[in-house]
């Protein structure tokens, strides 16, 4: 039997208020999460739990809170996606190829949350090398959706979303390449934010596609997403691609309730395969926003049919390069069948990578090969520029772009079709913001007739997270009945 939830917190400010008033001890909160992780182990959200370490951190941070020296995130218990380096802790990207690897340094995002007194409670399951939309490609098995354990969690940050959904931590960090934060957030009914590309350092993140990857928060409230982004964002000398743009105090800029001009992409509501209940839900959200005095208008996006193909050509090309380092020689898994250098490469990589990762490596190698580079990779880069320019052109006239986050609610575990292209098309609404490098957030927007969460995506302007988050907070407080 699952124990009755005692610490059902959705916001850090409530935790901090109870600690200050003496109602709550941080060590008790961590103990609650540890017990609940054990009780709900069948969800398969955590690959490793740092129990003793988290309790020790709780004792030290409680002292800081008591004497008034604690950081912004004191009281926040966080889980890490298993592609984020944390020194002295195992890191596998949910792949056999990194078996036994222990991180020798911490990522910048980890250093920054620890500096503000967050407690890291464990390592979270994900699709192998963040390649997947259901968390079924993980070497350690799928993560189950807490709303219905026969359903997928979404991917690739499935463990990160379910851990927050099921109260196994207050917040988590995931990574988003083409929707890997937003899609599982929608499936699990939580908040998932992909920042502007370069807003957050990628140093210490296991690379999938370097011109797309971004770390972001998954939370139960917009306020916590804003606070986490405020902590992890900013220039990092270890990442030459990180932006020098100043970081606003997002958590203090959430009160803007002015009337907005919002575009919705007309083609998304007529997209083949869009679930009827999701279509009805988005239409209802549009009417709700109009009733509140906002301007919500349809726009056309003629490149919608090209976004998925463009995304997969470019990301697989980058993956084929990034994953070349996993060779069975330097670290991680090495095949017992190896007899020389060439066989070490062949056997270790063929045995160490899962089917989906191997598929993407081979596809990426193909589109970069002589004779096909211009036909595929070069052309995809040109289409990416057109998509970026078109999206930014819409945002010159509108504050935000609204779309469904996903074309369907969470589907059954094991339902993944044999044709991977069908699964890739599930990313149709999320990859556009990734191709354009723009910030996007998935917000809970109700449930369907089966009780499964539904999500709505809002895309903002480049480095416009402050505006995006303030509107998201406003939306999250509307009565959506």
Buried (B, 14 or more C-beta within 10 A) or exposed (E): EEEEEEBEBBBBBBBBEBBEEEEBBBBEBBBBBBEBBEBBEEBBBBBBBBBEBBBBBBEEBBEBBEEEEBBBBBBBBBBBBBBBBBBEBBBBBBBBBBBEBEBEBBBBBBBBBBEBBBBBBBBBBBBBBBBBBBBBBBBBEBBBBBBBBEBBBBBBBBBBBBBBBBBBBBBBBBBBBBBBBBBBBBBBBBBBBBBBBBBBBBBBBBBBBBBBBBBBBBBBBBBBBBBBBBBBBBBBEEBEEBBEBEBBEBBEBBEEEEEBEBBBBBBBBEBEEBBEBBBEBBEBBBEBBEEBEBEBEEBEBEBBEBBBBBBBBBBBBBBBBBBEEBBBEEBBBBBEEBEEEEEBBBBBBEBBBBEBBBBBBEBBBBBBEEEEBEEBBEBBBEBBEBBBEBBBEBBEEBBBBBBBBBBBBBBEBEEBEEEBEEBBBBBBBBBBBBBBBBBBBBBBBBBBEEEBBBBBBBBBBBBBBBBBBBBBBBBBEEEBE
